[in-house]
């Protein structure tokens, strides 16, 4: 049995696919974090909402 061929035919593609999946997960987590930070910046503060409700 050719073990050398087995290692290269199964291990290397597994490493490549695993790396691609890991990079995709890191990018998705970063995008989610950026979206959450932007949402926090756009939402008014609780005190400002109370002030607006008092005047309306």
N, CA, C and O atoms as CSV, one atom per row, in Angstrom:
chain,resi,resn,atom,element,x,y,z
A,1,UNK,N,N,0.847,-1.188,0.000
A,1,UNK,CA,C,0.000,0.000,0.000
A,1,UNK,C,C,0.895,1.255,0.000
A,1,UNK,O,O,1.917,1.302,0.685
A,2,UNK,N,N,0.509,2.218,-0.743
A,2,UNK,CA,C,1.300,3.432,-0.879
A,2,UNK,C,C,0.844,4.470,0.161
A,2,UNK,O,O,-0.051,5.275,-0.097
A,3,UNK,N,N,1.481,4.429,1.339
A,3,UNK,CA,C,1.095,5.346,2.421
A,3,UNK,C,C,1.447,6.793,2.097
A,3,UNK,O,O,0.738,7.726,2.475
A,4,UNK,N,N,2.546,6.950,1.398
A,4,UNK,CA,C,2.952,8.301,1.018
A,4,UNK,C,C,1.878,8.972,0.169
A,4,UNK,O,O,1.563,10.143,0.383
A,5,UNK,N,N,1.318,8.250,-0.780
A,5,UNK,CA,C,0.256,8.781,-1.635
A,5,UNK,C,C,-1.019,9.039,-0.844
A,5,UNK,O,O,-1.718,10.019,-1.102
A,6,UNK,N,N,-1.332,8.166,0.123
A,6,UNK,CA,C,-2.516,8.365,0.957
A,6,UNK,C,C,-2.411,9.646,1.784
A,6,UNK,O,O,-3.370,10.408,1.905
A,7,UNK,N,N,-1.235,9.860,2.343
A,7,UNK,CA,C,-1.039,11.061,3.180
A,7,UNK,C,C,-1.255,12.312,2.339
A,7,UNK,O,O,-1.958,13.230,2.762
A,8,UNK,N,N,-0.659,12.355,1.158
A,8,UNK,CA,C,-0.776,13.553,0.338
A,8,UNK,C,C,-2.144,13.695,-0.307
A,8,UNK,O,O,-2.575,14.815,-0.584
A,9,UNK,N,N,-2.837,12.594,-0.552
A,9,UNK,CA,C,-4.134,12.711,-1.204
A,9,UNK,C,C,-5.249,13.047,-0.225
A,9,UNK,O,O,-6.289,13.546,-0.654
A,10,UNK,N,N,-5.080,12.797,1.067
A,10,UNK,CA,C,-6.116,13.102,2.047
A,10,UNK,C,C,-5.736,14.236,3.005
A,10,UNK,O,O,-6.583,15.054,3.364
A,11,UNK,N,N,-4.484,14.286,3.413
A,11,UNK,CA,C,-4.070,15.276,4.407
A,11,UNK,C,C,-3.971,16.677,3.823
A,11,UNK,O,O,-4.503,17.626,4.401
A,12,UNK,N,N,-3.310,16.817,2.710
A,12,UNK,CA,C,-3.125,18.159,2.139
A,12,UNK,C,C,-4.440,18.825,1.753
A,12,UNK,O,O,-4.621,19.998,2.079
A,13,UNK,N,N,-5.366,18.151,1.082
A,13,UNK,CA,C,-6.655,18.797,0.808
A,13,UNK,C,C,-7.413,19.114,2.094
A,13,UNK,O,O,-8.097,20.134,2.178
A,14,UNK,N,N,-7.294,18.244,3.094
A,14,UNK,CA,C,-7.943,18.509,4.374
A,14,UNK,C,C,-7.391,19.754,5.042
A,14,UNK,O,O,-8.144,20.550,5.602
A,15,UNK,N,N,-6.090,19.923,4.986
A,15,UNK,CA,C,-5.463,21.122,5.558
A,15,UNK,C,C,-5.896,22.364,4.782
A,15,UNK,O,O,-6.204,23.395,5.379
A,16,UNK,N,N,-5.921,22.266,3.459
A,16,UNK,CA,C,-6.317,23.419,2.644
A,16,UNK,C,C,-7.772,23.797,2.899
A,16,UNK,O,O,-8.080,24.975,3.081
A,17,UNK,N,N,-8.662,22.820,2.914
A,17,UNK,CA,C,-10.077,23.114,3.162
A,17,UNK,C,C,-10.296,23.635,4.581
A,17,UNK,O,O,-11.089,24.552,4.792
A,18,UNK,N,N,-9.603,23.057,5.539
A,18,UNK,CA,C,-9.710,23.526,6.920
A,18,UNK,C,C,-9.249,24.964,7.067
A,18,UNK,O,O,-9.858,25.739,7.804
A,19,UNK,N,N,-8.187,25.324,6.377
A,19,UNK,CA,C,-7.690,26.696,6.414
A,19,UNK,C,C,-8.707,27.658,5.796
A,19,UNK,O,O,-8.952,28.737,6.336
A,20,UNK,N,N,-9.294,27.270,4.673
A,20,UNK,CA,C,-10.299,28.121,4.029
A,20,UNK,C,C,-11.525,28.303,4.928
A,20,UNK,O,O,-12.063,29.406,5.030
A,21,UNK,N,N,-11.959,27.237,5.571
A,21,UNK,CA,C,-13.114,27.332,6.467
A,21,UNK,C,C,-12.788,28.221,7.660
A,21,UNK,O,O,-13.610,29.042,8.067
A,22,UNK,N,N,-11.591,28.063,8.222
A,22,UNK,CA,C,-11.195,28.891,9.361
A,22,UNK,C,C,-11.138,30.369,8.976
A,22,UNK,O,O,-11.577,31.221,9.749
A,23,UNK,N,N,-10.611,30.683,7.807
A,23,UNK,CA,C,-10.550,32.074,7.355
A,23,UNK,C,C,-11.948,32.647,7.150
A,23,UNK,O,O,-12.202,33.804,7.485
A,24,UNK,N,N,-12.853,31.845,6.603
A,24,UNK,CA,C,-14.235,32.304,6.401
A,24,UNK,C,C,-14.906,32.594,7.745
A,24,UNK,O,O,-15.634,33.579,7.871
A,25,UNK,N,N,-14.669,31.754,8.737
A,25,UNK,CA,C,-15.256,31.974,10.069
A,25,UNK,C,C,-14.703,33.239,10.729
A,25,UNK,O,O,-15.442,33.985,11.372
A,26,UNK,N,N,-13.419,33.470,10.568
A,26,UNK,CA,C,-12.808,34.677,11.139
A,26,UNK,C,C,-13.375,35.928,10.479
A,26,UNK,O,O,-13.666,36.913,11.159
A,27,UNK,N,N,-13.533,35.896,9.165
A,27,UNK,CA,C,-14.096,37.050,8.462
A,27,UNK,C,C,-15.546,37.288,8.849
A,27,UNK,O,O,-15.966,38.436,8.991
A,28,UNK,N,N,-16.316,36.221,9.022
A,28,UNK,CA,C,-17.722,36.357,9.415
A,28,UNK,C,C,-17.829,36.943,10.819
A,28,UNK,O,O,-18.690,37.783,11.079
A,29,UNK,N,N,-16.963,36.505,11.715
A,29,UNK,CA,C,-16.973,37.037,13.082
A,29,UNK,C,C,-16.597,38.517,13.080
A,29,UNK,O,O,-17.186,39.306,13.819
A,30,UNK,N,N,-15.632,38.894,12.263
A,30,UNK,CA,C,-15.246,40.301,12.163
A,30,UNK,C,C,-16.358,41.160,11.599
A,30,UNK,O,O,-16.589,42.270,12.078
A,31,UNK,N,N,-17.049,40.662,10.588
A,31,UNK,CA,C,-18.161,41.416,10.000
A,31,UNK,C,C,-19.287,41.580,11.014
A,31,UNK,O,O,-19.897,42.646,11.105
A,32,UNK,N,N,-19.562,40.521,11.777
A,32,UNK,CA,C,-20.611,40.597,12.798
A,32,UNK,C,C,-20.233,41.618,13.877
A,32,UNK,O,O,-21.081,42.374,14.350
A,33,UNK,N,N,-18.958,41.629,14.259
A,33,UNK,CA,C,-18.489,42.572,15.275
A,33,UNK,C,C,-18.584,44.013,14.772
A,33,UNK,O,O,-18.981,44.908,15.518
A,34,UNK,N,N,-18.218,44.235,13.499
A,34,UNK,CA,C,-18.304,45.584,12.937
A,34,UNK,C,C,-19.749,46.052,12.837
A,34,UNK,O,O,-20.042,47.216,13.111
A,35,UNK,N,N,-20.649,45.162,12.450
A,35,UNK,CA,C,-22.064,45.526,12.336
A,35,UNK,C,C,-22.637,45.869,13.708
A,35,UNK,O,O,-23.429,46.803,13.840
A,36,UNK,N,N,-22.239,45.121,14.716
A,36,UNK,CA,C,-22.718,45.381,16.077
A,36,UNK,C,C,-22.191,46.723,16.584
A,36,UNK,O,O,-22.926,47.469,17.232
A,37,UNK,N,N,-20.939,47.033,16.299
A,37,UNK,CA,C,-20.356,48.305,16.724
A,37,UNK,C,C,-21.042,49.469,16.018
A,37,UNK,O,O,-21.282,50.509,16.631
A,38,UNK,N,N,-21.355,49.305,14.750
A,38,UNK,CA,C,-22.031,50.373,14.014
A,38,UNK,C,C,-23.443,50.573,14.558
A,38,UNK,O,O,-23.919,51.705,14.649
A,39,UNK,N,N,-24.108,49.491,14.916
A,39,UNK,CA,C,-25.454,49.595,15.477
A,39,UNK,C,C,-25.418,50.342,16.811
A,39,UNK,O,O,-26.304,51.143,17.108
A,40,UNK,N,N,-24.395,50.075,17.604
A,40,UNK,CA,C,-24.255,50.778,18.888
A,40,UNK,C,C,-24.030,52.274,18.686
A,40,UNK,O,O,-24.528,53.092,19.459
A,41,UNK,N,N,-23.277,52.628,17.642
A,41,UNK,CA,C,-22.999,54.046,17.397
A,41,UNK,C,C,-24.249,54.777,16.925
A,41,UNK,O,O,-24.418,55.959,17.227
A,42,UNK,N,N,-25.125,54.102,16.195
A,42,UNK,CA,C,-26.293,54.763,15.634
A,42,UNK,C,C,-27.438,54.873,16.633
A,42,UNK,O,O,-28.274,55.767,16.504
A,43,UNK,N,N,-27.499,53.990,17.621
A,43,UNK,CA,C,-28.598,53.994,18.578
A,43,UNK,C,C,-28.387,55.136,19.576
A,43,UNK,O,O,-27.295,55.257,20.130
A,44,UNK,N,N,-29.401,55.980,19.822
A,44,UNK,CA,C,-29.217,57.062,20.785
A,44,UNK,C,C,-29.109,56.517,22.206
A,44,UNK,O,O,-29.553,55.407,22.499
A,45,UNK,N,N,-28.519,57.308,23.066
A,45,UNK,CA,C,-28.370,56.914,24.458
A,45,UNK,C,C,-29.719,56.873,25.157
A,45,UNK,O,O,-30.669,57.528,24.727
A,46,UNK,N,N,-29.801,56.119,26.211
A,46,UNK,CA,C,-31.052,55.984,26.954
A,46,UNK,C,C,-31.508,57.338,27.491
A,46,UNK,O,O,-32.695,57.658,27.439
A,47,UNK,N,N,-30.571,58.132,28.005
A,47,UNK,CA,C,-30.915,59.451,28.563
A,47,UNK,C,C,-31.463,60.382,27.481
A,47,UNK,O,O,-32.393,61.150,27.730
A,48,UNK,N,N,-30.891,60.313,26.296
A,48,UNK,CA,C,-31.361,61.169,25.207
A,48,UNK,C,C,-32.770,60.783,24.789
A,48,UNK,O,O,-33.571,61.653,24.446
A,49,UNK,N,N,-33.084,59.501,24.811
A,49,UNK,CA,C,-34.439,59.071,24.478
A,49,UNK,C,C,-35.429,59.577,25.515
A,49,UNK,O,O,-36.536,59.986,25.164
A,50,UNK,N,N,-35.045,59.556,26.790
A,50,UNK,CA,C,-35.940,60.061,27.845
A,50,UNK,C,C,-36.176,61.555,27.672
A,50,UNK,O,O,-37.301,62.024,27.840
A,51,UNK,N,N,-35.134,62.308,27.341
A,51,UNK,CA,C,-35.275,63.756,27.146
A,51,UNK,C,C,-36.234,64.035,25.992
A,51,UNK,O,O,-37.079,64.925,26.083
A,52,UNK,N,N,-36.099,63.269,24.901
A,52,UNK,CA,C,-36.982,63.497,23.757
A,52,UNK,C,C,-38.435,63.191,24.130
A,52,UNK,O,O,-39.340,63.909,23.704
A,53,UNK,N,N,-38.669,62.151,24.906
A,53,UNK,CA,C,-40.026,61.781,25.283
A,53,UNK,C,C,-40.655,62.828,26.207
A,53,UNK,O,O,-41.867,63.039,26.170
A,54,UNK,N,N,-39.837,63.481,27.031
A,54,UNK,CA,C,-40.356,64.510,27.927
A,54,UNK,C,C,-40.860,65.723,27.130
A,54,UNK,O,O,-41.858,66.341,27.501
A,55,UNK,N,N,-40.167,66.058,26.038
A,55,UNK,CA,C,-40.524,67.238,25.266
A,55,UNK,C,C,-41.674,66.982,24.292
A,55,UNK,O,O,-42.318,67.918,23.818
A,56,UNK,N,N,-41.919,65.718,24.004
A,56,UNK,CA,C,-42.952,65.406,23.030
A,56,UNK,C,C,-44.289,65.181,23.682
A,56,UNK,O,O,-45.273,64.906,22.995
